[in-house]
């Protein structure tokens, strides 16, 4: 019987191709074209070195993270990029690096920015950390008062499945994803934060009222049984949507509900990379099934809920970047239900999806491009 260690190594090798960034800005600038029948025109507005995430400031400028550890302040038209000083040292190997960047809901007043990143401890083990700082603007922007406010538990060996997505709820709580680090069982371990969605206060402490704390779980846990959670967003009704990479097949979109077990690795609509089957989700099995799933895999990266500003017919729908599928995907949302919508070939790995202030859809390619999509 194959050992867990060998299975982990096989998973790491197989997933590196699906999840790892491309060659970055050094690969040269591309000129994307709108494909016939696509409902948008595509313009490349900037290039980066293996970008991972972005967020818009109130004035239309962007903050963009790069895998190797740079945070860039980017003009609204993409033409000017300035490195922000004060970022942490990161462990950029494999799927690690400087990852998500999100503004505090009160950013206009407090200028507070939240970042996630992978780091190596003194013992060589690695994990994902959550930090906050104050963004000081100007000709030489910097992060002041940088502090790590939460670390995944435990740190383990390996360079995969850090996750690290951040989202603020309408009531101001901070939700943070911790991947199961290609270790399988921690997703079901009540003491570990790995393979979980966490609910925190904005200072990183576990929020009061988390549903599983009284049952002996880590007090930050909101839901569990997840794999590699690479998208997290609230819709206008306050529903929390999440997408994650399944194993060999079984990529998922989930409606995250408090205290629910999403099943991994006990159930999945995919199988292990070593060929060992995993039972599929089934009614009455005690696990929360995905709202949408894909087999074969799309390798989802990034997730947003669309406002409908430029495409009213898509109001409230989810948009997901496809990595191995090199696609932009739309998921049709109707209240708490969801179904597959469109899938557009983007001819590049899409790491991140965000909506601009005017309703344009912005994409980050692993290969380095920042794309702006507007109605064709």
MIDOKOL-866756 format. One record per residue (C-alpha): z negated, y, x negated; chain; residue in one letter; residue number from 1. Coordinates in pm, whole numbers, padded with zeros to 5 digits. Each point is the difference from the previous one (the first is absolute). Example, Ala and Ser with C-alpha at 12.3 -4.5 7.8 and 13.67 -1.06 7.14 Angstrom:
2
NODE;-00780;-00450;-01230;A;A;1
NODE;00066;00344;-00137;A;S;2
This chain:
376
NODE;00000;00000;00000;A;X;1
NODE;00093;00343;-00136;A;X;2
NODE;-00301;00201;-00119;A;X;3
NODE;-00080;00347;00131;A;X;4
NODE;00059;00145;-00349;A;X;5
NODE;00352;-00145;-00019;A;X;6
NODE;00075;00113;00355;A;X;7
NODE;-00113;00351;-00092;A;X;8
NODE;00230;00007;-00303;A;X;9
NODE;00295;-00118;00208;A;X;10
NODE;-00074;00265;00263;A;X;11
NODE;-00024;00269;-00265;A;X;12
NODE;00335;-00092;-00151;A;X;13
NODE;00178;-00022;00334;A;X;14
NODE;-00146;00320;00135;A;X;15
NODE;00067;00210;-00307;A;X;16
NODE;00368;00012;00092;A;X;17
NODE;-00080;00096;00361;A;X;18
NODE;-00270;00257;-00065;A;X;19
NODE;00041;00145;-00349;A;X;20
NODE;00162;00340;-00045;A;X;21
NODE;00349;00037;-00139;A;X;22
NODE;00110;00167;-00318;A;X;23
NODE;-00092;00354;00101;A;X;24
NODE;00171;00333;-00065;A;X;25
NODE;00135;-00118;-00333;A;X;26
NODE;00246;-00221;00189;A;X;27
NODE;00213;00305;00075;A;X;28
NODE;00062;00208;00309;A;X;29
NODE;00177;-00156;00294;A;X;30
NODE;00194;00175;00274;A;X;31
NODE;-00091;-00167;00329;A;X;32
NODE;00255;00002;00279;A;X;33
NODE;-00047;-00019;00376;A;X;34
NODE;00130;-00336;00119;A;X;35
NODE;00233;-00009;00303;A;X;36
NODE;-00200;-00023;00320;A;X;37
NODE;-00330;00110;-00151;A;X;38
NODE;-00173;00270;00208;A;X;39
NODE;-00094;00209;-00303;A;X;40
NODE;00145;00181;-00296;A;X;41
NODE;-00161;-00080;-00334;A;X;42
NODE;-00059;00251;-00278;A;X;43
NODE;-00170;-00070;-00332;A;X;44
NODE;-00219;00300;-00081;A;X;45
NODE;-00194;-00113;-00311;A;X;46
NODE;-00054;-00278;-00253;A;X;47
NODE;-00324;-00151;-00130;A;X;48
NODE;-00119;-00278;-00228;A;X;49
NODE;-00104;-00294;00221;A;X;50
NODE;-00150;00205;00287;A;X;51
NODE;-00250;-00166;00232;A;X;52
NODE;-00115;00244;00270;A;X;53
NODE;00036;00355;00129;A;X;54
NODE;-00165;00241;00241;A;X;55
NODE;00095;00344;00126;A;X;56
NODE;-00211;00312;-00050;A;X;57
NODE;-00029;00247;00289;A;X;58
NODE;00258;00231;-00166;A;X;59
NODE;00265;-00274;-00024;A;X;60
NODE;-00048;-00092;-00366;A;X;61
NODE;-00074;-00360;-00092;A;X;62
NODE;-00239;-00195;-00215;A;X;63
NODE;00166;-00308;-00151;A;X;64
NODE;-00171;-00278;-00195;A;X;65
NODE;00171;-00197;-00275;A;X;66
NODE;-00103;-00352;-00088;A;X;67
NODE;-00082;00081;-00364;A;X;68
NODE;-00259;00259;00103;A;X;69
NODE;00165;00339;00055;A;X;70
NODE;-00063;00213;00307;A;X;71
NODE;00274;00256;00059;A;X;72
NODE;00000;00316;00210;A;X;73
NODE;00356;00032;00132;A;X;74
NODE;00170;00297;00163;A;X;75
NODE;00119;-00039;00359;A;X;76
NODE;00361;-00027;-00115;A;X;77
NODE;-00087;-00250;-00275;A;X;78
NODE;00140;00216;-00280;A;X;79
NODE;-00330;00083;-00172;A;X;80
NODE;-00253;-00259;-00117;A;X;81
NODE;-00329;00080;-00171;A;X;82
NODE;-00246;-00259;-00130;A;X;83
NODE;-00351;00034;00142;A;X;84
NODE;-00270;-00029;-00268;A;X;85
NODE;-00319;-00200;00048;A;X;86
NODE;00137;-00333;00123;A;X;87
NODE;-00185;-00321;-00092;A;X;88
NODE;00093;-00260;-00258;A;X;89
NODE;00173;-00282;00187;A;X;90
NODE;00092;-00361;-00068;A;X;91
NODE;00376;00004;00071;A;X;92
NODE;00076;-00367;-00067;A;X;93
NODE;00167;-00211;00267;A;X;94
NODE;-00054;00154;00343;A;X;95
NODE;-00270;00237;-00124;A;X;96
NODE;00006;00370;-00082;A;X;97
NODE;-00065;00333;00168;A;X;98
NODE;00061;-00078;00364;A;X;99
NODE;-00069;00187;00322;A;X;100
NODE;-00060;00372;00045;A;X;101
NODE;-00132;00147;00327;A;X;102
NODE;-00141;00339;00100;A;X;103
NODE;-00340;00041;00162;A;X;104
NODE;00038;00106;00366;A;X;105
NODE;-00168;00329;-00097;A;X;106
NODE;00226;00055;-00303;A;X;107
NODE;00095;00354;00106;A;X;108
NODE;-00365;00096;-00044;A;X;109
NODE;-00136;-00238;-00266;A;X;110
NODE;00317;-00084;-00205;A;X;111
NODE;-00123;-00357;-00033;A;X;112
NODE;00240;-00278;-00106;A;X;113
NODE;-00059;-00378;00004;A;X;114
NODE;00161;-00241;-00245;A;X;115
NODE;-00003;-00376;-00049;A;X;116
NODE;00071;-00173;-00331;A;X;117
NODE;-00047;-00327;-00185;A;X;118
NODE;-00234;-00006;-00296;A;X;119
NODE;-00132;-00240;-00260;A;X;120
NODE;-00374;-00045;-00041;A;X;121
NODE;-00186;-00044;-00327;A;X;122
NODE;00020;-00379;00046;A;X;123
NODE;00379;00012;00040;A;X;124
NODE;-00005;-00077;00372;A;X;125
NODE;00197;00228;00230;A;X;126
NODE;-00025;00151;00345;A;X;127
NODE;00098;00288;00225;A;X;128
NODE;-00205;00319;00010;A;X;129
NODE;-00009;00293;00242;A;X;130
NODE;-00061;00352;-00130;A;X;131
NODE;-00003;00359;00122;A;X;132
NODE;00040;00337;-00167;A;X;133
NODE;00076;00363;00078;A;X;134
NODE;00357;00112;-00058;A;X;135
NODE;00013;00329;-00189;A;X;136
NODE;00342;00159;00048;A;X;137
NODE;00195;00235;-00225;A;X;138
NODE;00227;-00013;-00304;A;X;139
NODE;-00214;-00275;-00154;A;X;140
NODE;-00132;-00203;00295;A;X;141
NODE;-00294;-00232;-00055;A;X;142
NODE;-00251;-00223;00170;A;X;143
NODE;-00356;00130;-00018;A;X;144
NODE;-00314;-00200;00066;A;X;145
NODE;00179;-00335;-00020;A;X;146
NODE;-00233;-00281;00110;A;X;147
NODE;00044;-00366;00083;A;X;148
NODE;-00163;-00053;00339;A;X;149
NODE;00073;-00369;00065;A;X;150
NODE;00099;-00310;-00198;A;X;151
NODE;00123;-00333;00136;A;X;152
NODE;-00238;-00294;-00027;A;X;153
NODE;00037;-00208;-00212;A;X;154
NODE;00230;00093;-00288;A;X;155
NODE;00202;-00305;-00106;A;X;156
NODE;00266;-00107;-00251;A;X;157
NODE;00365;00069;00076;A;X;158
NODE;00240;00283;00083;A;X;159
NODE;00100;-00064;00361;A;X;160
NODE;-00090;00096;00357;A;X;161
NODE;-00212;00309;-00060;A;X;162
NODE;00124;00161;00328;A;X;163
NODE;-00190;00333;-00008;A;X;164
NODE;00141;00175;00309;A;X;165
NODE;-00202;00288;00150;A;X;166
NODE;-00001;00146;00352;A;X;167
NODE;-00232;00238;00184;A;X;168
NODE;-00082;-00075;00363;A;X;169
NODE;00002;00270;00270;A;X;170
NODE;-00382;00011;-00017;A;X;171
NODE;00005;00059;-00378;A;X;172
NODE;-00087;-00344;-00133;A;X;173
NODE;00182;-00124;-00307;A;X;174
NODE;00176;-00339;00020;A;X;175
NODE;00083;-00176;-00327;A;X;176
NODE;00183;-00328;-00068;A;X;177
NODE;-00102;-00255;-00263;A;X;178
NODE;00246;-00283;-00072;A;X;179
NODE;-00123;-00355;-00064;A;X;180
NODE;00131;00021;-00359;A;X;181
NODE;00201;-00324;00028;A;X;182
NODE;-00329;-00191;00018;A;X;183
NODE;00040;-00125;00360;A;X;184
NODE;-00359;-00077;00107;A;X;185
NODE;-00159;00345;-00053;A;X;186
NODE;00184;00116;00312;A;X;187
NODE;-00245;-00216;00199;A;X;188
NODE;-00307;00066;-00221;A;X;189
NODE;-00242;00225;00191;A;X;190
NODE;-00157;00141;-00318;A;X;191
NODE;00330;00101;-00164;A;X;192
NODE;00203;00306;00097;A;X;193
NODE;00319;-00176;-00114;A;X;194
NODE;00247;-00080;00277;A;X;195
NODE;-00159;00256;00230;A;X;196
NODE;00048;00329;00181;A;X;197
NODE;-00303;00219;-00073;A;X;198
NODE;-00149;00288;00201;A;X;199
NODE;-00181;00261;-00208;A;X;200
NODE;-00141;00347;00028;A;X;201
NODE;00197;00265;-00186;A;X;202
NODE;-00246;-00030;-00292;A;X;203
NODE;00082;-00370;-00042;A;X;204
NODE;-00317;-00142;00151;A;X;205
NODE;00032;-00269;00270;A;X;206
NODE;00023;00157;00344;A;X;207
NODE;-00272;-00065;00257;A;X;208
NODE;00092;-00238;00278;A;X;209
NODE;00239;-00224;-00190;A;X;210
NODE;00026;-00312;00217;A;X;211
NODE;-00077;-00279;-00246;A;X;212
NODE;-00288;00140;-00203;A;X;213
NODE;-00262;-00166;00220;A;X;214
NODE;00172;-00336;-00060;A;X;215
NODE;-00052;00019;-00378;A;X;216
NODE;00334;00153;-00097;A;X;217
NODE;00034;00275;-00256;A;X;218
NODE;-00102;00309;00202;A;X;219
NODE;00339;00172;-00049;A;X;220
NODE;00210;-00277;00159;A;X;221
NODE;00194;00089;00317;A;X;222
NODE;00240;-00300;00013;A;X;223
NODE;00070;-00298;-00226;A;X;224
NODE;00234;-00289;-00071;A;X;225
NODE;00272;00220;-00154;A;X;226
NODE;00225;-00058;-00301;A;X;227
NODE;00176;00297;-00166;A;X;228
NODE;-00037;00306;00226;A;X;229
NODE;00258;00262;-00100;A;X;230
NODE;00021;00221;00309;A;X;231
NODE;-00263;00162;00221;A;X;232
NODE;00040;00272;00265;A;X;233
NODE;-00153;00126;00325;A;X;234
NODE;00219;00081;00299;A;X;235
NODE;-00052;00289;00242;A;X;236
NODE;-00213;-00219;00229;A;X;237
NODE;-00235;-00091;-00286;A;X;238
NODE;00133;-00354;-00051;A;X;239
NODE;-00010;-00119;-00361;A;X;240
NODE;00316;-00176;-00119;A;X;241
NODE;00022;-00198;-00323;A;X;242
NODE;00271;-00195;-00176;A;X;243
NODE;-00045;-00260;-00269;A;X;244
NODE;00198;-00240;-00210;A;X;245
NODE;-00024;-00360;00109;A;X;246
NODE;00035;-00283;-00251;A;X;247
NODE;00343;-00172;00003;A;X;248
NODE;00105;00158;00328;A;X;249
NODE;-00233;00130;00267;A;X;250
NODE;-00003;00374;-00081;A;X;251
NODE;-00203;00167;00277;A;X;252
NODE;-00062;00310;00206;A;X;253
NODE;-00350;-00008;00147;A;X;254
NODE;-00193;00209;00248;A;X;255
NODE;-00336;00025;-00175;A;X;256
NODE;-00295;-00061;00231;A;X;257
NODE;-00367;00016;-00103;A;X;258
NODE;-00158;-00323;-00114;A;X;259
NODE;00312;-00214;00037;A;X;260
NODE;00106;-00276;-00238;A;X;261
NODE;00375;00014;-00076;A;X;262
NODE;-00003;-00351;-00139;A;X;263
NODE;00120;-00001;-00360;A;X;264
NODE;00004;-00246;-00177;A;X;265
NODE;-00099;-00235;00283;A;X;266
NODE;00301;00095;00213;A;X;267
NODE;00325;00183;-00071;A;X;268
NODE;00357;-00007;00127;A;X;269
NODE;00104;-00059;-00361;A;X;270
NODE;-00086;-00272;-00253;A;X;271
NODE;-00141;-00008;-00352;A;X;272
NODE;00243;00058;-00287;A;X;273
NODE;-00075;-00348;-00133;A;X;274
NODE;00145;-00143;00322;A;X;275
NODE;-00332;-00090;00156;A;X;276
NODE;00015;00081;00373;A;X;277
NODE;-00240;00238;00174;A;X;278
NODE;-00065;-00050;00372;A;X;279
NODE;00184;00257;00212;A;X;280
NODE;-00184;00240;00229;A;X;281
NODE;-00050;-00169;00336;A;X;282
NODE;-00158;00107;00329;A;X;283
NODE;-00368;-00084;00015;A;X;284
NODE;-00045;-00058;-00374;A;X;285
NODE;-00262;00275;-00025;A;X;286
NODE;00210;00226;-00223;A;X;287
NODE;00169;00330;00081;A;X;288
NODE;00376;-00055;-00009;A;X;289
NODE;00247;00260;-00132;A;X;290
NODE;00188;00216;00247;A;X;291
NODE;00319;-00042;-00204;A;X;292
NODE;00085;-00236;-00286;A;X;293
NODE;00297;-00082;-00221;A;X;294
NODE;00121;-00326;-00149;A;X;295
NODE;00174;00019;-00244;A;X;296
NODE;-00198;00280;-00158;A;X;297
NODE;00092;00367;00001;A;X;298
NODE;-00273;00089;-00258;A;X;299
NODE;-00136;00302;00190;A;X;300
NODE;-00101;00312;-00193;A;X;301
NODE;-00139;00313;00165;A;X;302
NODE;-00052;00068;00370;A;X;303
NODE;00005;00306;00223;A;X;304
NODE;-00019;00083;00370;A;X;305
NODE;00284;00233;00098;A;X;306
NODE;-00059;00316;00208;A;X;307
NODE;00343;00017;00162;A;X;308
NODE;00078;00355;-00119;A;X;309
NODE;00360;-00067;-00109;A;X;310
NODE;00057;-00335;00171;A;X;311
NODE;-00186;00021;00335;A;X;312
NODE;00098;-00356;00091;A;X;313
NODE;-00217;-00128;-00287;A;X;314
NODE;-00319;00186;00093;A;X;315
NODE;-00302;-00219;-00082;A;X;316
NODE;00204;-00268;-00178;A;X;317
NODE;-00089;-00140;-00342;A;X;318
NODE;00221;00038;-00305;A;X;319
NODE;-00039;-00242;-00292;A;X;320
NODE;00159;-00010;-00343;A;X;321
NODE;00152;-00328;-00113;A;X;322
NODE;-00030;-00101;-00365;A;X;323
NODE;00184;-00330;-00052;A;X;324
NODE;00193;00070;00323;A;X;325
NODE;00107;00344;-00133;A;X;326
NODE;-00025;00134;00351;A;X;327
NODE;-00156;00252;00233;A;X;328
NODE;-00139;-00171;00307;A;X;329
NODE;-00104;00135;00339;A;X;330
NODE;-00256;-00175;00219;A;X;331
NODE;00009;00093;00368;A;X;332
NODE;-00352;00080;00125;A;X;333
NODE;-00104;00002;00363;A;X;334
NODE;-00373;00069;00024;A;X;335
NODE;-00174;-00292;-00172;A;X;336
NODE;00315;-00212;-00008;A;X;337
NODE;00278;-00001;-00259;A;X;338
NODE;00339;-00162;-00053;A;X;339
NODE;00268;00002;-00269;A;X;340
NODE;00239;00293;00019;A;X;341
NODE;00264;00110;-00249;A;X;342
NODE;00049;-00109;-00361;A;X;343
NODE;00220;00223;-00216;A;X;344
NODE;00133;-00101;-00340;A;X;345
NODE;-00111;00265;-00254;A;X;346
NODE;00139;-00185;-00308;A;X;347
NODE;-00325;00063;-00191;A;X;348
NODE;-00363;-00112;00013;A;X;349
NODE;-00194;00232;00231;A;X;350
NODE;-00361;00041;-00110;A;X;351
NODE;-00124;00280;00228;A;X;352
NODE;00088;00164;00333;A;X;353
NODE;-00133;00337;00121;A;X;354
NODE;00092;00261;00259;A;X;355
NODE;00067;00353;-00118;A;X;356
NODE;-00128;00312;00181;A;X;357
NODE;00330;00044;00184;A;X;358
NODE;00027;-00364;00108;A;X;359
NODE;00232;-00115;-00278;A;X;360
NODE;-00072;-00348;-00135;A;X;361
NODE;-00072;-00013;-00373;A;X;362
NODE;00025;-00314;-00213;A;X;363
NODE;-00107;-00089;-00353;A;X;364
NODE;00207;-00260;-00183;A;X;365
NODE;-00155;-00223;-00264;A;X;366
NODE;00297;00099;-00215;A;X;367
NODE;-00118;00362;00012;A;X;368
NODE;00189;00181;00273;A;X;369
NODE;-00160;00227;00259;A;X;370
NODE;00224;-00006;00309;A;X;371
NODE;00004;00229;00304;A;X;372
NODE;00145;-00137;00323;A;X;373
NODE;00122;00236;00275;A;X;374
NODE;00210;-00061;00314;A;X;375
NODE;00360;-00086;-00084;A;X;376
